[in-house]
Amino acid sequence: MKDLSLRKQFFAFLLSILIACPLGFTQGTEPQLPDPGTVAGASKDQQVQLGQQAKAEVYKQMPVLPDSSPVTQYVQQLGKKLEAGIPSDKSWPYEFHVIPEKDINAFAIPGGPIFVNLGTIQAADNEAQLAGVIAHEMTHVYMQHSIKQMSKQNMAQGVLGVLGAVLGNGTAGNLAKLGMQVGAGAIFMKYSREDESQADAGGAIIMYKAGYDPHAMANFFQKLEQQGGGGGPQFLSDHPNPGNRVQAVSNEIKNWPQKNFTSNDQALAQAKQQSNGIQTYTAQQIADGAKQGTWAQQNQKSGSMPANLPTSGAGTADLAKLDPNQIKPSGNFKPLQHPAFTIQYPDNWQTSGDPNSSVTIAPQACMGQTALACGAVISGMQPQNGGAVSVDDATQQLVQGMEQSNPGLKANGNPQTVQVNGVQGRAVDLTGTSPVQSNGKPVTEHDRLVVVPTQSGNALISLVFVAPDNAQSQLQPAYQKMLQSLQVK
């Protein structure tokens, strides 16, 4: 009788375990996000600052719904729910915004800002799918994928950085942002398949912790692949498929503890209904509006433009009507002392930038809100491994970056050897389209890139001299004098 009693107690104990844990001893542990690591030369504060500068470019180039919009408030609430699952010591100051674009897309900016197209909200079958898109983008920020992609290039901004000056989307503006592209040029960076795998895995963890079924994320991406048209390819072109997403997510979560997943589909349905009255635009319409400056005005008027956005310090000149007489350089030069160099420049020109960033030297009349019509942009570069710098390789990479960032800009021949105060460097001339117009048509822009090594040999200084065709002869003597006064440290 005693033996029978013990057996009953044992089976009762075993039954209690099975009831408490339906998966038995195969039950896994709560998943945790991986350590995102760090990026050399890009602190968290710097990435946040970079993101805010890029965010300012978004509000210039795209329509954005105000935060008071019920659709935006819904997305922000959903984002905050997902954010709660990220360890506070590794989290970022996430922001969530909505762009009234028809196409299905979403993008993340370094430092935390995330933008979701209205077309993505309307395409989601349930809230879990939308949560998956947002969690995926949050992981890109968490893992610092944009910054790491930029840093994979052999040349990264070092001596000067780029974090102090954002010059807009004109040719010179993009030149100042080479290395770590500030502005919309970086927003649509194409991630690698490895990045996408990590974003899927991290997004699954974030979803799981917030109570959403991670399968919904993979199912939504699979839906976009299958539909072919309607905007899906645009999202997938920025987020390449790393493989069988559905199977990969299933393998990822198969050993996680069971959870009763929820999805507030009623809130999504309400957001969709509210979005029906919002005017939406195609990607082409948004691109056309950006060229005309439509969105900066519209966002300002609608109240969606944040009050604390960083500015480039550029002027408000109408560059299309630039009068060459307004930019005549003074015969008197004064020095600019910089930690990495010194240079002389006309005393009737202005400087903008930060003591530790790219520096622009230009006449006030050449400084527009979104471009630079003439002047010099000076930047610094160094390899991440701290080794020696190849001037030829650096020049080639800079030329390639300039051409890629500025459609229509082309190098005129190969780089040539130049002497700058006894230092041997490289120079190459490029031509493109200037924001300056003559008789209602843009004139040709002439850019001269000069690259010289620093005294240590482990960093480089690049200078880009910009001149519209109708003022080139007027500016060249001043540019030559500036270059010959350059002293690198």
C-alpha positions in Angstrom: 0.0 0.0 0.0 2.9 2.3 0.8 4.5 1.7 -2.6 1.2 2.4 -4.4 0.8 5.7 -2.5 4.3 6.8 -3.6 3.5 6.0 -7.2 0.3 8.1 -7.0 2.3 11.0 -5.6 4.9 10.7 -8.4 2.3 10.7 -11.2 0.4 13.6 -9.6 3.7 15.5 -9.5 4.5 14.6 -13.1 1.0 15.7 -14.2 1.4 19.0 -12.5 4.6 19.7 -14.5 2.9 18.8 -17.8 0.0 21.1 -17.0 2.3 24.0 -16.0 4.5 23.5 -19.1 2.6 22.1 -22.1 5.9 21.8 -24.1 7.5 19.7 -21.4 11.3 19.7 -21.2 11.6 20.9 -24.9 10.4 24.3 -23.8 13.0 27.0 -24.6 14.0 30.1 -22.8 12.8 33.7 -23.4 14.6 35.0 -26.5 16.9 38.0 -26.0 18.2 40.5 -28.6 21.9 40.1 -29.5 24.6 42.6 -28.5 24.6 45.1 -31.4 28.2 46.0 -30.8 29.7 49.4 -31.6 30.9 51.3 -34.6 34.4 52.8 -34.5 34.2 56.6 -34.9 30.4 56.8 -34.5 29.2 57.1 -30.9 25.6 56.8 -30.0 25.2 60.6 -29.6 26.8 61.1 -33.0 24.4 58.7 -34.6 21.4 60.4 -33.0 22.7 63.7 -34.3 23.3 62.3 -37.7 19.7 60.9 -37.7 18.2 64.2 -36.8 20.0 65.9 -39.7 18.8 63.2 -42.0 15.3 63.6 -40.6 15.4 67.3 -41.5 16.1 66.2 -45.1 13.0 64.0 -45.0 10.8 66.9 -44.1 12.3 68.8 -47.0 11.9 66.0 -49.6 8.7 64.2 -48.6 5.2 65.0 -47.3 4.9 63.8 -43.6 1.6 63.6 -41.7 1.6 65.7 -38.5 1.9 64.0 -35.2 -1.6 65.1 -34.4 -2.9 62.8 -37.2 -4.9 59.9 -35.7 -3.1 57.5 -38.1 0.3 58.8 -36.9 -0.8 58.5 -33.3 -1.8 54.9 -33.9 1.6 54.1 -35.4 3.3 55.8 -32.6 1.4 53.8 -30.0 2.2 50.6 -31.8 5.9 51.6 -32.0 6.0 52.4 -28.3 4.5 49.0 -27.5 7.2 47.3 -29.5 9.9 49.5 -28.0 9.1 48.3 -24.5 10.8 44.9 -25.3 14.2 46.4 -26.0 16.6 46.7 -23.1 16.8 50.4 -22.1 20.6 50.4 -22.0 20.7 49.4 -25.7 17.6 51.2 -27.0 17.4 54.3 -29.1 15.2 57.4 -29.0 12.8 55.9 -31.5 10.4 58.1 -33.4 7.5 57.0 -35.6 6.1 59.0 -38.5 3.8 58.4 -41.4 4.4 59.5 -45.1 1.3 59.7 -47.2 2.8 57.7 -50.0 0.8 55.1 -51.9 3.7 52.7 -52.4 4.5 50.0 -49.8 7.7 51.0 -48.0 9.2 51.9 -44.7 12.7 53.1 -43.7 14.8 53.7 -40.6 17.3 56.5 -40.1 20.3 56.1 -37.9 19.6 57.1 -34.3 15.9 56.2 -34.1 13.5 58.0 -36.6 11.3 55.5 -38.5 9.0 56.4 -41.3 6.2 54.2 -42.6 4.3 54.8 -45.8 0.5 55.0 -45.6 0.5 52.3 -48.4 2.1 49.9 -45.9 -0.6 50.5 -43.3 -3.3 50.0 -45.9 -1.7 46.8 -47.2 -1.4 45.0 -43.9 -4.0 42.3 -43.3 -3.6 42.5 -39.5 -1.9 44.6 -36.9 0.8 41.9 -36.4 1.9 42.3 -40.0 2.3 46.1 -39.5 4.1 45.5 -36.2 6.4 43.2 -38.1 7.4 45.9 -40.6 8.0 48.4 -37.7 9.9 45.9 -35.6 12.1 45.0 -38.6 13.0 48.7 -39.1 13.6 49.1 -35.4 16.1 46.3 -35.6 18.0 48.0 -38.4 18.4 51.0 -36.0 19.2 48.7 -33.0 21.9 46.8 -35.0 23.2 50.1 -36.5 23.1 48.6 -39.9 23.1 51.9 -41.8 26.2 53.2 -40.0 27.9 49.8 -40.4 27.2 49.8 -44.1 28.7 53.2 -44.5 31.7 52.2 -42.4 32.4 49.2 -44.6 33.7 51.5 -47.2 37.4 51.8 -46.9 37.2 55.6 -46.5 35.2 56.9 -43.5 35.0 60.4 -42.3 37.6 60.8 -39.7 39.6 64.0 -39.1 36.6 66.3 -39.8 33.6 64.1 -39.8 30.3 65.1 -41.3 28.1 65.6 -38.3 28.3 69.4 -38.2 27.1 70.5 -41.6 24.2 69.4 -43.8 24.1 71.3 -47.0 21.1 69.8 -48.8 20.7 67.9 -52.0 22.6 70.0 -54.5 25.8 68.7 -56.0 28.0 70.4 -53.3 25.6 69.3 -50.6 26.0 65.7 -51.4 29.8 66.2 -51.7 29.9 67.4 -48.2 28.2 64.2 -47.1 30.4 61.7 -48.7 31.5 58.8 -46.5 28.6 59.0 -44.1 25.8 60.2 -46.3 23.6 62.7 -44.4 20.2 63.3 -45.7 17.9 61.3 -48.0 20.8 59.8 -49.8 21.4 57.6 -46.8 17.8 56.9 -46.0 17.2 54.5 -48.8 20.4 52.6 -48.4 20.1 49.1 -49.7 20.8 46.6 -46.9 22.7 43.5 -47.3 21.1 40.1 -47.1 22.9 39.5 -43.8 21.4 42.8 -42.5 18.0 41.6 -43.5 18.5 38.2 -41.8 19.4 40.1 -38.6 16.5 42.5 -39.0 14.1 39.6 -39.4 15.5 37.7 -36.4 15.6 40.8 -34.2 12.2 41.9 -35.4 10.8 38.5 -34.5 12.2 38.9 -30.9 10.7 42.4 -30.6 7.3 41.2 -31.8 7.4 38.2 -29.5 8.1 40.3 -26.5 5.2 42.6 -27.4 2.8 39.7 -27.8 2.7 39.5 -31.6 3.2 36.3 -33.7 6.5 36.7 -35.5 5.3 34.6 -38.4 3.1 37.6 -39.4 6.3 39.6 -40.4 7.5 36.9 -42.7 4.1 36.3 -44.1 3.7 40.0 -45.0 7.1 40.1 -46.8 6.1 36.9 -48.6 2.8 38.5 -49.6 4.8 41.4 -51.1 7.0 39.0 -53.1 4.0 37.2 -54.5 2.0 40.2 -55.5 4.8 41.5 -57.7 3.4 44.9 -58.4 1.6 47.6 -56.4 4.7 48.9 -54.6 6.0 45.6 -53.2 9.2 45.5 -55.3 10.2 49.0 -54.0 10.2 47.8 -50.4 11.9 44.6 -51.4 14.5 46.4 -53.5 15.6 48.3 -50.3 15.2 45.1 -48.2 16.5 42.1 -50.2 15.1 38.7 -49.3 17.8 36.9 -47.3 16.2 33.5 -48.2 13.1 31.6 -47.1 11.9 34.2 -44.6 8.9 32.1 -43.4 11.1 29.0 -42.7 13.9 31.1 -41.1 11.4 32.8 -38.7 9.9 29.4 -37.9 13.3 28.0 -37.1 14.0 31.0 -35.0 11.0 30.7 -32.7 10.4 27.0 -32.6 12.0 26.6 -29.2 10.7 29.8 -27.6 8.2 29.4 -24.8 4.6 29.3 -26.0 2.6 32.5 -25.8 -0.9 33.5 -26.6 -0.4 36.0 -29.3 -2.8 39.0 -29.6 -3.4 41.5 -32.3 -5.5 44.7 -32.0 -6.9 44.4 -35.5 -9.8 46.7 -34.6 -7.3 49.6 -34.1 -5.7 48.8 -37.5 -9.1 48.8 -39.2 -9.9 52.1 -37.6 -6.5 53.6 -38.8 -7.3 52.3 -42.3 -10.7 54.0 -42.3 -9.1 57.2 -41.1 -6.5 57.0 -43.8 -9.2 57.0 -46.6 -9.6 60.7 -46.3 -5.8 61.5 -46.6 -4.4 62.5 -49.9 -1.6 60.2 -51.0 1.1 60.5 -53.6 3.2 58.2 -55.8 6.9 58.1 -55.4 7.3 60.0 -58.7 5.0 62.8 -57.4 7.0 63.0 -54.2 10.2 63.3 -56.2 8.8 66.0 -58.4 7.5 67.9 -55.4 10.9 67.7 -53.7 12.5 69.4 -56.7 10.0 72.2 -56.5 10.3 72.7 -52.7 6.7 71.7 -52.2 7.0 69.5 -49.2 9.0 71.8 -47.0 6.3 74.4 -47.4 3.4 71.9 -47.0 4.9 70.3 -43.9 5.5 73.8 -42.4 1.9 74.8 -43.2 0.3 71.6 -41.9 2.2 71.7 -38.6 4.1 68.5 -39.2 7.5 70.2 -39.4 9.2 69.7 -36.0 10.3 72.9 -34.4 13.7 71.6 -33.2 15.0 70.2 -36.5 18.7 71.1 -37.1 19.4 73.5 -40.0 22.3 73.7 -42.3 23.1 77.3 -41.6 22.6 77.9 -45.3 21.0 81.0 -46.6 17.8 81.6 -48.4 19.3 82.8 -51.7 17.4 82.2 -54.9 20.2 80.3 -56.7 18.4 80.1 -60.0 18.7 83.9 -60.3 22.3 84.2 -58.9 24.0 87.3 -60.1 27.7 86.7 -60.7 28.4 90.2 -59.5 27.1 89.2 -56.0 29.8 86.6 -55.5 32.9 88.5 -56.5 35.7 87.4 -54.1 37.4 90.1 -52.1 41.1 90.7 -52.8 41.6 90.5 -49.0 42.0 87.0 -47.5 41.8 85.9 -43.9 42.7 82.6 -42.3 40.5 79.7 -41.2 42.2 77.8 -38.4 41.0 74.2 -38.2 42.3 71.2 -36.1 43.3 69.4 -39.3 44.3 72.3 -41.5 44.6 76.1 -42.1 43.5 77.9 -45.2 43.1 81.5 -46.4 39.8 82.6 -48.0 38.2 85.9 -49.2 37.1 88.0 -46.2 33.7 88.7 -47.8 32.8 85.0 -47.9 31.4 83.0 -45.0 32.1 79.7 -43.4 29.6 77.2 -42.1 30.1 73.9 -40.4 31.5 72.7 -37.1 35.1 72.8 -35.8 35.1 69.0 -36.0 33.1 68.6 -39.2 33.1 69.3 -42.9 33.5 73.0 -43.6 32.0 75.1 -46.4 33.5 78.4 -47.5 31.3 80.4 -49.8 29.6 83.7 -50.7 26.3 84.2 -48.9 24.6 84.5 -52.2 25.7 81.0 -53.2 24.1 79.4 -50.1 20.6 78.2 -50.8 18.4 76.1 -48.6 18.9 72.9 -50.5 22.1 73.5 -52.5 25.4 75.3 -52.8 25.9 77.2 -56.1 29.6 78.1 -55.5 32.3 77.8 -52.9 34.6 75.2 -51.4 33.7 72.2 -49.3 36.5 70.8 -47.2 36.3 67.3 -45.6 38.5 64.8 -43.9 38.8 61.1 -44.3 40.7 58.2 -42.8 40.5 54.4 -43.0 38.9 52.6 -40.1 41.8 50.4 -39.5 44.1 53.4 -38.9 46.6 52.2 -41.5 48.2 54.2 -44.3 46.0 56.0 -46.8 46.3 55.5 -50.6 45.7 58.9 -52.2 44.9 57.2 -55.5 42.4 54.8 -54.0 40.8 57.6 -51.9 40.4 59.8 -54.9 38.9 57.1 -57.0 36.4 56.3 -54.2 35.5 59.9 -53.8 34.9 60.4 -57.5 32.7 57.3 -57.6 30.8 58.5 -54.6 30.3 61.9 -56.1 29.0 60.5 -59.4 26.6 58.0 -57.7 25.3 60.7 -55.4 24.8 63.3 -58.1 23.0 62.1 -61.3 24.6 63.7 -64.3 27.9 64.5 -62.6 30.8 63.0 -64.5 34.6 63.1 -64.2 36.6 64.6 -67.0 39.4 62.2 -67.4 41.7 60.6 -64.8 43.0 62.2 -61.7 46.3 64.2 -62.1 49.2 64.7 -59.8 49.3 68.2 -58.1 51.6 69.9 -55.7 49.9 71.7 -52.8 52.5 73.6 -50.7 55.0 70.9 -51.2 52.6 68.0 -50.6 51.8 65.7 -53.5 48.1 65.1 -54.0 45.6 64.3 -56.8 43.1 66.5 -58.6 40.2 65.7 -61.0 37.7 67.9 -62.7 34.0 67.0 -62.9 31.0 68.6 -64.7 27.4 68.5 -63.7 24.2 70.6 -63.5 24.3 73.8 -61.5 21.3 75.1 -59.5 22.1 78.5 -61.2 20.0 79.2 -64.3 20.5 81.4 -67.4 17.6 82.2 -69.6 15.5 79.8 -67.6 17.8 76.8 -68.1 20.4 75.4 -65.7 24.0 76.2 -66.5 26.8 73.7 -66.3 28.6 73.3 -63.0 32.3 72.8 -62.8 33.7 70.9 -59.7 37.4 70.4 -59.0 38.2 67.7 -56.5 41.6 67.9 -54.8 42.8 65.2 -52.3 46.0 65.6 -50.2 47.4 63.5 -47.4 48.0 64.9 -43.9 51.5 65.0 -42.4 50.9 61.8 -40.5 50.0 60.0 -43.7 47.0 58.2 -42.1 44.4 60.7 -43.1 43.4 62.8 -46.1 41.9 66.2 -46.7 39.6 66.6 -49.7 38.5 69.9 -51.2 35.8 70.4 -53.7 35.6 73.8 -55.5 32.2 74.5 -57.1 31.6 77.0 -59.8 28.7 77.7 -62.2 29.7 78.1 -65.8 28.8 81.8 -65.9 31.1 82.6 -63.0 33.9 80.1 -63.4 36.5 82.6 -64.6 35.6 85.0 -61.8 36.0 82.3 -59.1 39.0 80.4 -60.3 41.8 82.8 -59.2 40.4 82.9 -55.7 40.1 79.1 -55.6 43.7 78.7 -56.7 44.9 81.1 -54.1 42.9 79.2 -51.4 44.4 75.9 -52.5 47.9 77.2 -52.4 47.4 78.5 -48.9 46.3 75.2 -47.6 48.5 73.8 -44.8 47.6 70.3 -43.6 48.5 69.1 -40.1 
